[in-house]
Amino acid sequence: MSDNSKKIVGICGLGYVGYPVAMLFADAGFDVIGFDILEDRVKKLNEGENPIKGQEPGLDELVEKVFEKGNFRATSDMSEYKLADYIIVAVQTPVAEENKKPTYENLKSALKSVGENMKKGVTVIIESTIAPGTMEHVVKPVLEKESGMEAGKDFYLANCPERLMPGHLLENIRYYNRVIGGWTPESAKVVKELYKNVVQGELQETDCITAEIVKAGENTYRDVQIAFANEMALLCEAYGANVWKVREFINNCKKVTDTRPEALRQMHYPGAGVGGHCIPKDSWLLIHEVRDIVNPKLIPIARHINDFMPLHMYELFEDAVKESGKSIKDVNVLVLGYAYDANSDDDRNTPSEPLMEKLKENGVKFEVHDSFIKEYKGEIWKMLDGKDAVILMTGHDEYKALNYDDMLKQMGNRPIIIDGRNIFDKEEAREKGFVYKGIGNV
C-alpha cells in the first residue's frame, strides 16, 4: 500500500481491542474513523481522552501523537461506514450465564449497521473472538442480507482474531503472530497486506473455521493449564505443601543439555480466579457448535475449577477467622483489587465479584479498594484503618509495596491476610502476628 492516507479504516468497537488498533492504524498514516453508539463517549474520544486507564506502556504517548496528526475521529453516525475501505469489527462476544451459549446481540447489531452502509469492494475483518462456525452462520449471512452483496465477490471478508492482554496491548498487536482466516484466499491476502502496516509478527493465512478454532483453542489451552495449576494448589493445601515451591521445581525439570522446547515443563500460576473478557468464555465458544456430538469433559471441568477459586478464597477466609478466634459477622474486611488483572482497569468477569457476593451472602462487612477502578479508588491506609482482614484478589504493584508493620498499626488485633496472588510472604506475615492463608500455601 503506497499511500495509506488515501485509505480509510473504520473501527467498530473502541474498547481494549478496537481503540489501540485504531491508534496504530492512524499512526501508520491511515485516516481512521471509530464508531460508537454513545454520544458522550464519542465526544470524549474526539477530545483526545484515552478510554483505557490501566498501565499500558506507550499508549498515552501514541494517543497524543495521533491527535497531533489529526487523522482519527469518532462518530455515532453509522452511515459513515460507506466511507471506509476497511472495516474492523471488535465488539464483545459474551456467553449467556445460564447455558454458556454465545450471545451475539452486540455482534449482530454491529454487522447490521456495517452491512446497511458498506460500499462495494470494502474489506470487512472480524477481530472479535467467536465460536467456530460463526463466520459462516452469522457474520456472512448478516452482511450479505443487509448489503445485498456477496462475500468474496462484491466485498472481502476475513477474521483475524486479536491476541491481546491488558498491560501489553500495543506490544501484543505489534509483535504477536496473527492468523488470518479468509472467506476466500484473496480475502486473506488483502487483509495480510493491510495488517503488515501495524503487525511485525508473522501473518499466517488460512480459512475462517481454522482461524476461529485457533483463537478459541489457544485461550481454552490456557484455561485448562490454569485449572491444573489451581487444582495443584488445592492438593498442596491438603498436603500442607507450598504450591509455589512445587511449581518452581516442576518447571525446573529438564536436562541441562536438552534445548527442545517440548522438553520444558511450564506449570501456570494458580490464583484467586480467572477473569477478563476472553478466557472465562472462550472455552464455551470452542465447544459450542459440537458439544452434543463430542460431549467434551476436560474443558467444562477446567472451567468449573477456575470458577471455584474465588469461592475457595472465601473458604480460606472462613478458616482464618476461626483460627483468629473471631466471629465471621464481627470481622471487617478490605478486599484488595477489583480489576481482574494486575495494574489494569479491566474488570470484566472479575473474580472479585463472586467473592463479594459470598461475603454479602454471609453478612460480612467489607469495602473494596482498587486504584484503577473509579468506583473503588481511595487512600488505602485510611481504608485499612480498623479492618480485621484483607483479602487480596489482584496483584497490583501497589499491594506488593504494603509494609507489614504499617498494616499492623492500622488494622485490628491479630489481623488476617488471605493471599490470592502470592504477594505476601507467609513466614514473615505470621512472624509479625498475622493469620495468613494463601492459595496453595496455608
C-alpha positions in Angstrom: 0.0 0.0 0.0 1.9 3.0 -1.2 -0.2 5.8 0.2 -2.1 5.0 3.4 -3.5 8.5 3.7 -5.8 7.8 0.8 -7.3 4.8 2.6 -9.9 4.9 5.4 -10.1 2.3 8.2 -13.4 2.1 10.1 -13.2 0.6 13.6 -16.4 -0.8 15.2 -15.9 -1.1 18.9 -13.4 1.1 20.7 -12.5 -0.8 23.8 -9.4 -2.8 24.8 -9.1 -4.2 21.3 -10.5 -1.6 18.9 -9.0 1.6 20.5 -5.3 0.6 20.4 -5.9 -0.9 16.9 -7.4 2.4 15.8 -4.4 4.3 17.2 -1.9 2.1 15.4 -3.6 2.3 12.0 -3.8 6.1 12.4 -0.1 6.2 13.3 0.6 4.2 10.2 -0.9 7.0 8.1 -4.5 5.8 7.5 -7.5 8.0 8.2 -9.3 6.2 10.9 -13.0 6.5 11.9 -14.1 5.0 15.2 -17.7 4.1 15.6 -19.7 4.1 18.9 -23.3 4.5 19.7 -22.8 6.6 22.8 -22.6 10.4 22.1 -20.8 11.2 25.3 -18.1 8.6 24.6 -17.7 9.9 21.1 -17.2 13.4 22.4 -14.5 12.4 24.9 -12.7 10.3 22.2 -12.7 13.3 19.9 -11.2 15.4 22.7 -8.3 13.0 22.8 -9.2 11.1 26.0 -7.7 7.7 26.3 -10.5 5.4 27.5 -8.1 2.8 28.8 -6.9 3.8 32.3 -4.7 0.9 33.3 -0.9 0.8 32.9 -0.5 0.4 29.1 3.1 1.2 28.1 3.3 3.6 25.1 -0.5 4.1 24.7 -0.8 7.6 26.1 2.1 8.7 24.0 0.7 7.1 20.9 -2.7 8.8 21.5 -1.1 12.2 21.9 0.9 11.6 18.7 -2.2 10.5 16.7 -4.2 13.5 17.8 -1.4 15.8 16.8 -1.6 14.2 13.3 -5.4 14.6 13.4 -6.3 11.5 11.4 -8.5 9.8 13.9 -12.1 10.8 14.8 -15.0 9.1 16.4 -18.6 9.2 15.3 -22.0 7.7 16.2 -23.2 8.2 12.5 -23.2 4.7 11.1 -23.8 5.9 7.6 -20.1 6.9 7.6 -19.2 3.2 7.2 -19.8 3.9 3.5 -16.5 5.9 3.5 -14.4 3.1 4.7 -12.1 0.9 2.6 -11.6 -1.5 5.5 -13.9 -2.1 8.4 -12.6 -3.9 11.5 -15.2 -5.2 14.0 -14.0 -5.6 17.6 -17.1 -5.9 19.7 -17.6 -8.1 22.8 -18.9 -11.6 22.3 -20.1 -12.9 25.7 -21.8 -16.2 26.6 -25.1 -16.4 28.5 -24.6 -17.2 32.2 -27.4 -19.8 32.3 -26.5 -22.0 29.4 -23.0 -20.9 28.4 -24.1 -20.3 24.8 -22.7 -17.3 22.8 -24.9 -14.2 22.8 -24.2 -12.3 19.7 -26.6 -9.4 20.0 -23.8 -6.8 20.0 -22.1 -8.5 17.1 -25.3 -8.9 15.0 -26.2 -5.2 15.7 -22.8 -4.1 14.6 -22.9 -6.3 11.5 -26.3 -4.9 10.6 -25.0 -1.3 10.7 -22.0 -2.3 8.7 -24.0 -4.2 6.1 -26.5 -1.4 5.6 -23.9 1.1 4.9 -20.7 -0.6 3.5 -19.6 0.1 -0.1 -18.8 -2.4 -2.8 -15.2 -3.6 -2.7 -14.8 -3.0 1.1 -12.8 -5.4 3.3 -14.6 -6.5 6.5 -12.5 -8.0 9.2 -13.8 -9.6 12.4 -11.3 -9.3 15.3 -13.7 -10.4 17.9 -13.2 -13.9 19.3 -16.1 -16.0 18.0 -17.3 -19.6 18.2 -16.2 -21.9 15.3 -18.8 -21.6 12.6 -19.8 -18.0 13.3 -18.3 -16.5 10.2 -20.3 -19.0 8.1 -23.6 -19.0 10.1 -23.7 -15.4 11.5 -21.3 -12.9 10.0 -21.6 -13.7 6.3 -25.4 -14.1 6.2 -26.0 -10.8 8.1 -23.6 -8.8 5.9 -24.9 -10.3 2.7 -28.6 -9.8 3.7 -28.1 -6.2 4.8 -25.8 -5.2 1.9 -27.3 -7.1 -0.9 -23.8 -8.1 -1.9 -21.9 -11.4 -1.9 -18.9 -12.1 0.2 -15.8 -13.0 -1.9 -17.3 -11.4 -5.0 -18.5 -7.9 -4.0 -16.6 -7.5 -0.8 -13.7 -9.2 1.0 -14.4 -11.0 4.3 -12.0 -12.4 6.9 -11.5 -12.9 10.6 -8.2 -12.0 12.2 -8.7 -12.7 15.9 -6.9 -10.4 18.4 -4.3 -11.8 20.7 -4.3 -9.2 23.5 -3.7 -8.9 27.2 -4.2 -5.9 29.4 -0.8 -4.2 30.2 0.6 -5.4 26.9 -1.9 -4.1 24.3 0.4 -2.3 21.9 3.2 -4.9 22.3 0.9 -7.8 21.5 -0.6 -6.1 18.5 2.7 -5.2 17.0 4.7 -8.4 17.8 2.4 -11.4 18.1 2.0 -13.6 15.1 -1.6 -13.4 13.7 -3.8 -15.9 12.0 -6.0 -14.6 9.1 -9.0 -16.6 8.1 -10.2 -15.6 4.7 -13.6 -16.4 3.3 -11.6 -16.7 0.1 -7.8 -16.9 -0.3 -7.9 -13.5 -1.9 -9.7 -12.0 1.2 -6.9 -13.4 3.4 -4.2 -11.8 1.1 -5.9 -8.4 1.2 -6.1 -8.5 5.0 -2.5 -9.6 5.2 -1.4 -6.6 3.2 -3.4 -4.3 5.5 -2.1 -5.7 8.7 1.5 -5.5 7.6 1.2 -1.8 8.3 0.9 -2.4 12.1 1.9 -6.0 12.8 5.6 -7.1 12.8 4.8 -10.7 13.7 4.1 -13.4 11.1 0.7 -13.1 9.4 -0.5 -16.6 8.6 -3.2 -17.2 6.1 -5.9 -19.9 6.4 -9.6 -20.4 6.2 -12.3 -18.9 8.5 -13.1 -22.1 10.5 -9.4 -22.7 11.3 -8.8 -19.2 12.5 -11.9 -19.4 14.7 -10.7 -22.7 16.3 -7.2 -21.4 16.8 -8.2 -18.3 18.8 -10.8 -20.1 21.0 -8.5 -23.0 21.3 -5.4 -21.1 22.5 -7.4 -19.4 25.3 -9.0 -22.8 26.2 -5.5 -24.3 26.4 -4.6 -21.5 28.9 -7.8 -22.1 30.8 -7.1 -25.8 31.2 -3.5 -25.1 32.2 -4.6 -22.6 34.8 -7.1 -25.2 36.1 -4.3 -27.7 36.5 -2.3 -25.2 38.5 -5.3 -24.3 40.6 -6.0 -28.0 41.4 -2.4 -28.5 42.3 -2.8 -25.6 44.7 -5.7 -27.3 46.3 -3.8 -30.5 46.6 -0.8 -28.7 48.1 -3.1 -27.1 50.7 -4.4 -30.6 51.7 -0.9 -32.0 51.9 0.5 -29.0 53.8 2.9 -28.1 51.0 3.8 -24.9 49.2 2.5 -24.9 45.6 4.8 -22.1 44.6 7.8 -24.1 45.6 6.3 -27.2 43.9 5.7 -25.1 40.7 9.3 -24.0 40.8 10.7 -27.5 40.9 8.3 -28.8 38.3 9.3 -26.1 35.8 12.9 -26.8 36.5 12.5 -30.5 35.4 14.9 -30.6 32.4 18.3 -31.9 31.2 20.9 -29.2 31.1 21.8 -30.4 27.6 18.3 -30.5 26.3 17.2 -27.4 24.3 14.0 -28.8 22.9 11.0 -26.5 23.8 8.8 -29.6 24.2 11.1 -30.9 26.9 10.2 -27.9 29.2 7.6 -28.0 31.9 5.5 -24.8 32.1 3.1 -25.1 35.0 1.0 -21.9 35.1 0.3 -19.7 38.2 -2.5 -20.7 40.5 -4.7 -17.9 41.8 -7.9 -16.4 43.2 -9.7 -16.9 39.9 -9.7 -16.3 36.2 -11.2 -13.1 34.7 -11.2 -10.9 31.7 -13.4 -11.0 28.6 -11.7 -13.9 26.9 -10.7 -16.9 28.9 -13.9 -17.3 31.0 -16.0 -17.6 27.9 -13.7 -18.8 25.0 -13.8 -22.4 26.3 -17.6 -22.4 25.9 -17.2 -20.8 22.4 -14.8 -23.5 21.3 -17.2 -26.4 22.2 -20.5 -24.7 21.4 -21.3 -26.0 17.9 -20.3 -29.6 18.6 -21.0 -30.0 22.3 -23.8 -32.5 21.8 -21.7 -34.5 19.3 -18.4 -34.7 21.2 -19.6 -34.4 24.8 -16.3 -32.8 26.0 -15.3 -33.4 29.6 -11.9 -31.9 30.3 -12.8 -28.3 29.2 -16.0 -27.9 31.2 -14.2 -29.4 34.3 -11.4 -26.9 33.9 -14.0 -24.1 33.8 -15.6 -25.4 36.9 -12.2 -25.5 38.8 -11.4 -21.9 37.8 -14.8 -20.6 38.6 -14.5 -22.2 42.1 -11.3 -20.4 43.1 -13.0 -17.1 44.2 -15.3 -19.2 46.4 -12.3 -21.0 47.8 -10.9 -17.7 48.8 -13.9 -17.3 51.0 -13.3 -20.8 52.4 -9.7 -19.7 53.3 -11.2 -16.6 54.9 -13.6 -18.7 57.0 -10.7 -20.9 58.2 -8.6 -17.9 59.1 -11.5 -16.3 61.0 -11.9 -19.5 63.1 -8.1 -19.6 63.7 -8.2 -16.0 64.9 -10.9 -16.7 67.4 -13.3 -14.1 65.9 -16.8 -14.4 64.5 -17.4 -14.0 60.8 -20.1 -11.3 61.3 -17.7 -9.3 63.6 -14.9 -9.2 61.0 -14.5 -6.1 58.9 -12.8 -6.9 55.5 -10.9 -4.9 52.9 -10.9 -6.6 49.5 -7.7 -5.6 47.7 -8.3 -5.4 43.9 -11.4 -5.4 41.7 -9.8 -5.5 38.2 -9.2 -9.0 37.0 -5.5 -8.4 36.1 -2.6 -6.6 37.8 -2.2 -2.9 37.1 -5.2 -2.9 34.8 -8.6 -1.2 34.9 -10.2 -4.2 33.1 -12.9 -5.6 35.5 -14.7 -7.8 33.0 -15.7 -11.1 34.6 -13.6 -10.2 37.6 -13.2 -13.0 40.2 -13.7 -10.3 42.9 -17.4 -10.2 42.1 -18.2 -13.8 43.2 -16.1 -13.3 46.3 -18.0 -10.1 47.1 -21.3 -11.9 46.6 -20.2 -14.6 49.0 -19.2 -12.0 51.6 -22.6 -10.3 51.3 -24.5 -13.6 51.5 -22.8 -14.3 54.8 -23.3 -10.9 56.3 -19.6 -9.9 56.3 -18.8 -6.2 56.4 -16.4 -5.2 53.7 -15.0 -2.5 51.5 -13.2 -2.8 48.2 -10.0 -0.9 47.1 -8.7 -0.6 43.6 -6.8 2.5 42.4 -7.5 1.6 38.8 -11.3 1.4 39.1 -13.1 4.7 39.7 -15.8 3.2 41.9 -13.2 1.7 44.3 -10.4 4.4 44.5 -9.4 5.6 47.9 -6.5 6.1 50.2 -5.5 2.6 51.1 -4.1 3.4 54.5 -7.3 5.1 55.5 -9.3 2.2 54.2 -7.2 -0.3 56.2 -7.9 1.6 59.4 -9.9 -0.8 61.8 -10.0 -3.6 59.3 -9.7 -7.2 60.7 -8.8 -8.8 57.4 -7.5 -8.2 53.9 -8.4 -10.5 51.0 -6.0 -9.9 48.1 -7.6 -10.7 44.8 -5.5 -8.7 42.3 -1.7 -8.4 42.2 -1.4 -4.6 41.7 2.1 -3.3 42.3 0.6 -1.0 45.0 -0.2 -4.0 47.1 3.3 -5.5 46.7 4.6 -2.4 48.4 2.5 -2.8 51.6 4.5 -2.9 54.8 3.5 -5.4 57.5 4.4 -3.1 60.4 2.3 -0.2 58.9 -0.6 -2.6 58.3 -0.5 -3.8 61.9 -0.7 -0.2 63.1 -3.9 0.4 61.1 -5.6 -3.0 61.5 -7.3 -4.7 64.4 -5.9 -7.3 66.8 -4.4 -10.4 65.2 -5.4 -9.4 61.7 -5.9 -11.7 58.8 -4.3 -11.9 55.3 -5.9 -14.1 52.6 -3.5 -14.0 49.7 -4.8 -14.9 46.3 -1.8 -14.0 44.2 1.3 -14.9 46.3 2.0 -11.3 47.0 2.7 -11.6 50.8 5.4 -13.7 52.4 3.7 -16.4 54.6 6.5 -16.8 57.1 7.2 -13.1 57.6 3.5 -12.3 57.9 3.0 -14.9 60.5 6.1 -13.8 62.4 4.6 -10.3 62.5 1.4 -11.6 64.0 -0.9 -12.0 61.1 -3.1 -15.0 60.5 -2.0 -15.9 56.9 -3.6 -18.2 54.4 -2.8 -18.2 50.7 -3.8 -20.1 47.6 -1.7 -23.3 47.7 0.1 -22.2 50.8 -1.9 -22.4 54.0 
